[in-house]
Amino acid sequence: MQAVDKNSIVPIHEQIEQAILDEIRLGILRPGDMAYSEQMYANEQQVSRSTVRMVYDRLVSKNVLVRKPGKGTYIAMPTAIENINLLVGFNEKMRLIGEKPETRMLKREVRQADERSAQALDIPVGSKVIEIHRLRLIKGCPFVMHVAMLPYELCKAVMEYDLTNGSLTSFLETTLGYKLEHAQETISAYPASAEDAHDLDVKLSFPILRVEGLTSDTEGRRIRLSVARYRSDMVKLQTFHQR
């Protein structure tokens, strides 16, 4: 806890607010952690509790802190509004709202298509498909697990592409030359499984938002089957339609 300088020209309440923001930025306080209690902070800094309460009220109004009745004050989880349009890459959508997500590549392999994926991608059962698992994080917190499946014969070059730093959507269009034109998405909600709990750092039965999508190009080829599993406390899904 950074000490307050009572001889500074900077008001005490501004020092306290900046100190809390600095601890969050440095990862000392992480999203979901319990914040210092108002009384403890006041005692440690030898300031009035009302001053600390004023700072906490301001940080709650800025969605930096969140109060949970009967439990205390916590560091708020980062949230993002995401347009679920599959024709725009995830990193590009996050950039437009001022977020810089982290991507962790968990799996990229070639396997045989089962009946479900073969039907979705309009290829024979047993054909080769590329399966990609990427975990996206915002401010260090797991936000969404993206799984993509692509026909190997159409997309084999994806196996050599840097998907940790690059955009799959952009690669399909710019490098492979597929003009993606049509995307169909289905949204559902369900309680977290053991796999979800592990991947997204939530408890079992925590509400998960699932978006399944199928992307096709201008020639009607089915290029990508995708499933995105979101933490429901960190996202607001948005759609946009124009006639």
N, C-alpha and C positions, 0 to 999 in steps of 0.2 A: 504494500500500500504506500503510494507516494505521499510524502509528508506535505502538508499545507505550509506555505511561507506567509506568515501573518504580516511580514514587513514588505511584502510585494505590493506594487501598485495594482496588480491584477486582483479583482474581487475574489474573496474566498469561494463563493459559489461557482465562479467560472473555473477556478483551479480544481475544485472537486470534480466538476463535470468533465474537464479535459483529462484528469487523471484516470477516471473510469473509462473514458473512450480510449485512452492509450493502452490500458490493460486489456481491453477487448481486442484492439488492433494487434497487440503483441502476443495474443493467445493466452495471457495469464488468466483472463476470464473468457470462457468459451460459451457459445450459444447453448442454452439449456442449463448452464450452471446457476446455482443460487447466488444472488448478489449479496454483498455485505448487508447486514441488517442496518437500518437507519441508526439505531441506538449504538451499535458497535462502532459504526463509522464515526459517529459524533464523539464517542468516548476516545477513540484512537487519535482523532485529529484535534481533540479538545475544542470542538466547535458546538454550536447549538444544534439540537436535533431538527429544529424547524428549518435550519439552513440546508441540512442534508435532505430533508423531505422535499424542499423546494426543488433541489437538483433532481431528485428521483422523479418528481412529478413531471419535470421538463423532459427527462429522458424517456419516460413512459409515453408522453405525447409525441415523441419522435420515433417511437417503436424501437428504441434501443433496449429498454427494460419492459417487462410485463409483470403485473401483479396478479398473483393467484390467491384468491380469498382462502384464508385458513392455512396457507402454505408458506407464503412469503413472496419476495420479489426475485425475479429470474432474468438472466440475460436472454433477450428475445431471439427466437430463431429467425434467420434471414428468410425473407419471402420474395417470390418473383411472380410476375404475371407473364405467362408464356402463351403465345399464340401457337396453337397446336398444328398449324399449317406445315405439313411434311415437305412442302416444296421449298422451304427455307431452312438452312442448316441451324442446328442448335446454338452454336457459338455466335452466329450472326444475330439470332434472336436475342441472346443474352447481351450482346454488345449494344443493341438498340435500346436496352433499358438500363445500361450502365453497369452491368455485371461482368466480371471476369472469371468464368467458371474454370475449374480444374478437371481434367479428364484423366481417368485411370483405365488403361486397357487391361481387362481381366482375362479375355479369351478371344482368340481368332483362329479358327480351324476350318478345315474342309471335311464335310461329312456327307452321308447319303440323306437325301430328302425323305422324310416320312410322308405318310399319306396327306396329312393336313398341310404341311408346307409345300408339298408338290402341287396340290390342288390350288393353293393360293397363288403360287408363282407360275402356274400353268406349265409345269414340266413333268416328265414321267417320274413315278415313284422310284427311288433308288438313284436318281440323278445326283450329281455333285452339287452341293450348296456351300456357300461360305457363311459361317455363323460367327458373329462378332458381339462381344459383351463389353460395354463400356459404362463405368460408373462416373457420374458427373457430380461435382461438389461445388457448393457456393460458400465462400468464406470458411472452407474446411469441413463443412457439413454435407454428408450425403444427401443429394437432392433428387436424383432420378437415376434409375438403372435402364440403360438403353440396350436392347438386343435387336440386331438386324440380321436378316437372312437374305442372301443374294444368289442368283443362279451363277454357278461357277463359270460356265462357258461364256457368259456375257460379262462377267466382272472379275476374272481371275487376277487382273493387275492390282486389285484392292489388297491382295495378300502382301504386297510389297510397299504399300503406302503408309505414311506416318499418320495414323488415326488418333494419336495422342494430342498432336498439335494441329492437325488439319481437319477439314470438313469432309465428311463422306458425301454429303449432297453435292458440294462443289466439285469433288473429284469425279463423281458420276457424270456430271454435266460438262465440266471444263476439260477434263482429261480423257474420259471415255466417250464423250460426245453424245450422251443420252439426254435429249431435251425432255426433262420431266414436266409433265403436263397435268396429270390427274392424280389426286390422292384421296383416299377414302379412309376416314378415321372412325373408330368406335370407342366410346368412353364408358368405363364401368368402375364400380367401387367394390371393394371386398376387404375382409380382415386379413392382416398380414400373416403370411405363413412363416415357418422357421427360416426359409430362404430369404424372404423379404426382410425379416427382422435382422438377419445377419448382414445382408447387403446394404440396407438403408439405416441401420443403427436405430431400430425402433423395437418396441415390445410386441410380443405375439398379439394378434388381433387388432393392432393399431390400424386405423383406416388408410388404405392404399388406393390411389387413383391409377387406373390402368388405361392406357391409350394404345389400341392396336390399329395399325395402318398399313395400307397397301398402296405403293407408288408405281405408276405406269408412265411410259414415255409417249411421245406424239405418235409413235407407230403401233401403240397398243401393247408393247412388251411390258410384262410385269417385272419390274427391276428390283424392288425391295419390299420385303415383308418385315414390319417392325413392331416391337412391343416396348412401350415405355412404362415403367412403374415408378410413380411419384409418391413422396411423402406428402400426405394431404395437409400437413401443418406448414408447409413451406411453399406451396404453389397455388395460384389461381389460374385455371385454364381459361383461355380466351379464344373465341372464334370470331371471324370477320366474314361477312357476306356482302356482296355488292351485285345489284342487278343492272 
